[in-house]
């Protein structure tokens, strides 16, 4: 990465966090999450995080717009026994 010293940690800047009031299907990917954000806010703003929970509020996914693209963080898929 240009302009970053070797061994320096790089973090995603988040200035504001939004929490959705409606449940989201946890199978949804970045495209569906982004469509919901655009439907509600008109656009995804840089350096803002948008949090979505499932119907039971037991899982959460977060979409972060970093000013260049989007990042999605969510629960890991359960491992199936071999």
C-alpha positions as CSV (number, residue, x, y, z in Angstrom):
1,X,0.0,0.0,0.0
2,X,1.5,3.3,-1.0
3,X,2.3,5.8,1.8
4,X,2.0,3.3,4.6
5,X,5.0,2.2,6.6
6,X,5.8,-1.5,6.7
7,X,4.3,-3.1,9.8
8,X,1.7,-0.4,10.2
9,X,-1.9,-1.5,10.8
10,X,-4.4,-0.1,8.4
11,X,-8.0,0.2,9.6
12,X,-11.3,1.1,8.0
13,X,-12.5,4.5,9.1
14,X,-16.1,4.6,10.4
15,X,-17.6,7.9,11.4
16,X,-21.3,6.9,11.9
17,X,-23.1,3.7,12.5
18,X,-26.7,3.1,11.4
19,X,-28.9,0.2,12.7
20,X,-31.7,-1.1,10.5
21,X,-35.1,-1.4,12.1
22,X,-36.3,-4.1,9.8
23,X,-34.9,-7.7,9.7
24,X,-32.7,-8.8,6.9
25,X,-32.4,-12.3,5.4
26,X,-28.9,-13.4,6.5
27,X,-28.4,-15.1,3.1
28,X,-28.3,-11.6,1.6
29,X,-25.1,-10.4,0.1
30,X,-23.6,-6.9,-0.4
31,X,-25.8,-6.2,-3.4
32,X,-29.1,-6.7,-1.5
33,X,-27.8,-4.9,1.5
34,X,-26.7,-2.0,-0.6
35,X,-30.1,-1.9,-2.4
36,X,-31.8,-1.6,1.0
37,X,-29.5,1.2,2.0
38,X,-30.2,3.1,-1.2
39,X,-33.9,2.5,-0.8
40,X,-33.9,4.1,2.7
41,X,-31.2,6.7,2.5
42,X,-30.8,7.4,-1.3
43,X,-27.1,6.3,-1.3
44,X,-24.5,4.8,0.9
45,X,-22.3,7.5,2.4
46,X,-18.5,7.0,2.7
47,X,-17.1,6.1,6.2
48,X,-20.5,4.9,7.5
49,X,-21.5,1.4,8.7
50,X,-24.9,0.0,8.2
51,X,-25.9,-2.8,10.6
52,X,-28.6,-5.4,9.9
53,X,-30.0,-8.2,12.2
54,X,-32.0,-11.3,11.4
55,X,-35.6,-11.7,12.5
56,X,-34.7,-13.2,15.8
57,X,-31.9,-10.7,16.4
58,X,-29.4,-13.5,17.0
59,X,-27.1,-12.7,14.1
60,X,-25.8,-9.5,12.6
61,X,-24.2,-8.4,9.3
62,X,-22.5,-5.0,8.8
63,X,-21.9,-3.2,5.5
64,X,-19.2,-0.5,5.6
65,X,-18.6,2.0,2.7
66,X,-14.9,2.9,2.9
67,X,-15.1,5.7,0.3
68,X,-13.9,3.4,-2.5
69,X,-16.1,0.3,-2.2
70,X,-18.0,-1.7,0.3
71,X,-17.0,-4.3,2.9
72,X,-19.5,-6.9,4.4
73,X,-18.8,-8.6,7.7
74,X,-21.1,-11.3,9.0
75,X,-21.3,-14.6,10.8
76,X,-19.1,-17.4,9.6
77,X,-20.9,-20.3,7.8
78,X,-21.3,-23.3,10.1
79,X,-18.9,-26.1,9.4
80,X,-20.5,-29.4,8.3
81,X,-19.1,-32.6,9.8
82,X,-17.0,-34.5,7.3
